[in-house]
Amino acid sequence: MKKIPITLIIDDSAPFISTPYFNREPKVTGDGRPLVPYYPNEAIFDLADIVEKHGIKGKFSIVPMAGNQGDIINGFEGIDKAESDAWLGCVRERIYPAFSICPEILSHCKAVDLETGKALSEREDEWSFRQDRTTLTPYITRAFELIKSAGFDSHGVTSPWNFGIEVEKEYNIALSAALYNVYGHKNAYYFLHSRRDAENAKPWIAHEEDDRCVVSIPATVRDHIWQTMDTPETGDELVRKVADAYITEDGKGGDIIKELELGAYPILCTHWQSLCSNGALTGLRALREVARRINEHLLDRVEWVSFETLLDRVVTDRDSFRTVYQKA
Ligand SMILES: [Zn+2]
């Protein structure tokens, strides 16, 4: 029997910058403690260890102008350039072999004025809702240019918040054009939607024009690691509780098992801030345990794939991926 693809989405990542600190008001965790503005490089080294040891694959976002604090090429306000370059170097050498790298558009904070590089007054998702292909194409082009300058190939984007959702056709057309302009790639993926608890949920073809294609890859498993940010708890009991929500110790329960029973692809979604747990890094311990359990119980049924592999499978078998899965 053919194995079911399993993949992990990691959103909101950037060197040092905690996107919630810069895009949230008030700057507090869900349980009311102050958010930390920066995460240590130890977090990316830990993630790389997990990726290499457990063979997990997926999609890793880089927010190229995170928090409107600068950019990944010229550096960020208040952050030692050597340190942010070390973060990027680790992603390039140790995450990139297993994960598709994509821009999470530009700032995940305020929209960017492309002429000046300065922040506009509006959040970039809210800004996007009033745009069309003529303004979205240069905006997404800038995101790909930064990712390319940092030494990464890319085949898609992640939408900060619900970026583009109210003008999705225009967003699809702009993404396809921007990717082709910067990289010459004809097939693009994007992550915007979630399809939890839906039967047979898989990626779908969102847009086709000439010989180009845009594929929507939805998340099907909730970010249970998120809760590690919103509690002062850091113990093994919390790590086990979070891991159980994905897959129980005996491999028989949890959301991943439920999605497989529904005939869906398990497409896990977490966030850089979830893994960093407001500096405590408890989320990384939970991810390590989830990866260990998946590999112990499920490798006869599932195989880890990157988003690029998933994209390739969809475009080479288009007729199997034309159903747009609705929300359950
Ligand atoms: Zn995000």
Residues whose N, C-alpha, C, O or C-beta is under 5 A from the ligand:
A	BS01	ZN	D11 D12 S159 P160 W161
